[in-house]
């Protein structure tokens, strides 16, 4: 004979699968965050590599006055479009049309000043509201290199070594790995990957407690030969199962998206292996059970189905606060972070993304930090179920 809690679990789980609202939430939050993360990173990769793939077009007024500069621009895959004289309004209209990344205007006396070795004026016009910031920096880099090459040539012409102008030679060595840089950028988004644990099972938890009490079906269930602990455990496992399924599928999808994207184009990488992700999913399982336990315990104390939904919609935001605080305060990773529910999961995945060897303890602490309060929430809900005032809504 099956245990009573297993019978309740199967009954609740089957009813949940018939609930289109619960399945809709599961599908929405399973797909939304990984696809959003993939889209944001893909757009960043496109912007970073747009110059190499498509080149860029630069309008130039007075291009004939600096043929060497025009040649250097073309070597950098910058297409020069010669333009006639324009006033400020015409230049603004041209840039707002987004057909060119910027406009260079060479002073009419550029050649004379160049020959006389006086500063020759070049104006760079651009639209800072556009998404061409990277390509504008490429143009500025060409201009700086052009200016440096002229300075070096003039010094050599006077018998002076250009090295005199650089008394200090700075050499940079970046010891940060691509995985660490990736975790720094993606880490701000990783926290949202665990948020669906508090959403996917929400509808099932509320419906099986406050909903059943409002429909008076809970009284019939209580009349059956099953203890309050068996009833609550079955409902808890049914709601938690949806959250476990949702968060596992979401993490797997996010892993697939990050592994597929060419992150090396923007100096990043994703080095979390499938085996490591599997252990993260195991350590995250109690987080889904904690969410289900809290939802059931709080929904049981609500006076109506609508009140339960209102309360839980606010409560689901609380687990995000520790992660936001750590991010805003820029705190370094510490062992205490692995004993705070949800923050522990975020920290675990972020450190793995950095390529750190964590050992067993962080996984164990992450598992227990959610499992123990989850069992406490179930024990409280079981005790609450024994009250006739709760069952009869009096």
ABEGO torsion letter per residue (X at the ends): XBBAAAAAAAAAAAAAAABAAAAAAAAAAAAAAAAAAAAAAAAAAAAAAAAAAAEBBBBBBGAAABAAAAAAAAAAGBBBBBBBBBBAAAAAAAAAAGABAEBBBBBAAAAAAAAAGBBBBBBBBBBAABAAAAAAAAAAAAAAAAAAAAAAAAAAAAGBBAAAABABBBBBBBABBAAAAAAAAAAAAAAAAAAAAAAAAAAAAAAABAAAAAAGAAAAAAABBBBAAAAAAAAAAAAAAAAAAAAAAAAAAAAAAAAABBAAAAGBBBABBAAAAAAAAAAAAAAAAAAAAAAAAAAAABABAAAAAAAAAAAAAAAAAAAAAAAAAGBBBBAAAAABBGAAAAAAAAAAAAGBBAEAAAAAAAAAAAAAAAAAAAAAAAAAAABAAAAAGX
